[in-house]
């Protein structure tokens, strides 16, 4: 049955309700490190190392790559155990377009949902209508148009997709540089070009105008995908990322405690060479990883959802 | 105060929402320093401990020797402080729950007192007459995974409350808020800090 006009008005109004508080939490995570964890013990290691949040997962991306199969939302028991272990915010991943997984995670009261290309997509055309939720969402983006489409759907935080589970930072670097360049190009456009820019970006004009006006995305932009060392994290920050997600990089290193603490230390003062040297020296041996250019096309995760 | 008598504000910039405070000071016409090491703290007269993750900020402050420098500056009367959310938690009295508190403000803060992010909300903050500074009696503040002030001493005054609970308090040369005035464009708390 079609909705009445009043109901439609109310639903459109409701889209932005609570948005400031959602973006507010994203702002509190700035200059932080968010670590992928699969157990309560790993969550404790993350918190002790100074992580600002943990991402509760069934398997880290490198293991999803190796083992294959359908990657889904983490089990309820696993998320509950991780949440019980720490006092910092707990995030969890839902499959792209899987509104029902997101409802489960909201009912579990996770602090943030990552609608993530690392999991097997549930919908090949649509993403979750994120503004219908009270819990904030983070989504991956490879370019400005993709970032603005996710924000239009209600995302309160954007992260680069990078190429998760590889330990190769080059795709995250590509996405950060591309978004930075596209922001610069939009900021220097003249106002009468904005409709055409919106068309090229395949993004809503309203958000394109907002970016043109402010010179920045309306939500924070973090880096994710392939970050494995303190220097990788510092590089991402130098390229404009406001915080970093580290997935397989910590718990696939030879010493997770040391690697996690070293990455946190590097992110606090990324352009301080002495600090970066100290952090690099204190880190564990990074994961071996696999260079992105050696992967088959079907192995790429970043192309999922656009 | 510096030799010239001008306040020199800073924001502890190891982790958290630093920029909104820098913007508040800029709107007040004050140049602001982002403090990442004890050296940068030497020139600062008024320091904001921003919102972020209190366990992370505590750990990094200890790692870079900033906690000791802040304590010393405050106790020597060189430094006035404003703790916001996570920053407020750090200023309070230690209660055995991590992170370890710095004991600068005679108040106890309960972390994540309202629950997860789903309990984060915008609420009206009512100001006491002395905190209004000739402006409105209330404004809307963002409470994000907010702490709660569960006890405070005789030398701590309530400047703002919400739903009958204290949310903005002042001790000797120190302010603490459990919410985020810097996210609402509210400048009066930062102005009050600079006058301390």
HADDOCK unambig.tbl for C-alpha pairs under 7 A between the chains (distance, minus, plus):
assign (segid A and resid 21 and name CA) (segid B and resid 120 and name CA) 6.63 0.50 0.50
assign (segid A and resid 21 and name CA) (segid B and resid 121 and name CA) 6.19 0.50 0.50
assign (segid A and resid 21 and name CA) (segid B and resid 142 and name CA) 6.45 0.50 0.50
assign (segid A and resid 21 and name CA) (segid B and resid 144 and name CA) 6.69 0.50 0.50
assign (segid A and resid 24 and name CA) (segid B and resid 144 and name CA) 6.92 0.50 0.50
assign (segid A and resid 25 and name CA) (segid B and resid 144 and name CA) 6.32 0.50 0.50
assign (segid A and resid 27 and name CA) (segid B and resid 16 and name CA) 6.85 0.50 0.50
assign (segid A and resid 27 and name CA) (segid B and resid 17 and name CA) 5.37 0.50 0.50
assign (segid A and resid 28 and name CA) (segid B and resid 16 and name CA) 4.74 0.50 0.50
assign (segid A and resid 28 and name CA) (segid B and resid 17 and name CA) 5.00 0.50 0.50
assign (segid A and resid 28 and name CA) (segid B and resid 51 and name CA) 5.91 0.50 0.50
assign (segid A and resid 28 and name CA) (segid B and resid 52 and name CA) 4.26 0.50 0.50
assign (segid A and resid 28 and name CA) (segid B and resid 53 and name CA) 6.98 0.50 0.50
assign (segid A and resid 29 and name CA) (segid B and resid 16 and name CA) 5.68 0.50 0.50
assign (segid A and resid 29 and name CA) (segid B and resid 52 and name CA) 5.96 0.50 0.50
assign (segid A and resid 30 and name CA) (segid B and resid 15 and name CA) 6.27 0.50 0.50
assign (segid A and resid 30 and name CA) (segid B and resid 16 and name CA) 4.97 0.50 0.50
assign (segid A and resid 30 and name CA) (segid B and resid 17 and name CA) 6.16 0.50 0.50
assign (segid A and resid 31 and name CA) (segid B and resid 15 and name CA) 4.84 0.50 0.50
assign (segid A and resid 31 and name CA) (segid B and resid 16 and name CA) 6.10 0.50 0.50
assign (segid A and resid 32 and name CA) (segid B and resid 15 and name CA) 5.99 0.50 0.50
assign (segid A and resid 50 and name CA) (segid B and resid 55 and name CA) 6.55 0.50 0.50
assign (segid A and resid 50 and name CA) (segid B and resid 56 and name CA) 4.50 0.50 0.50
assign (segid A and resid 50 and name CA) (segid B and resid 59 and name CA) 6.41 0.50 0.50
assign (segid A and resid 51 and name CA) (segid B and resid 56 and name CA) 6.40 0.50 0.50
assign (segid A and resid 52 and name CA) (segid B and resid 53 and name CA) 5.63 0.50 0.50
assign (segid A and resid 52 and name CA) (segid B and resid 56 and name CA) 6.19 0.50 0.50
assign (segid A and resid 109 and name CA) (segid B and resid 116 and name CA) 6.50 0.50 0.50
assign (segid A and resid 109 and name CA) (segid B and resid 118 and name CA) 6.57 0.50 0.50
assign (segid A and resid 111 and name CA) (segid B and resid 116 and name CA) 6.01 0.50 0.50
assign (segid A and resid 111 and name CA) (segid B and resid 117 and name CA) 4.88 0.50 0.50
assign (segid A and resid 134 and name CA) (segid B and resid 118 and name CA) 6.48 0.50 0.50
assign (segid A and resid 135 and name CA) (segid B and resid 117 and name CA) 6.92 0.50 0.50
assign (segid A and resid 135 and name CA) (segid B and resid 118 and name CA) 5.97 0.50 0.50
assign (segid A and resid 268 and name CA) (segid B and resid 14 and name CA) 5.02 0.50 0.50
assign (segid A and resid 268 and name CA) (segid B and resid 15 and name CA) 6.36 0.50 0.50
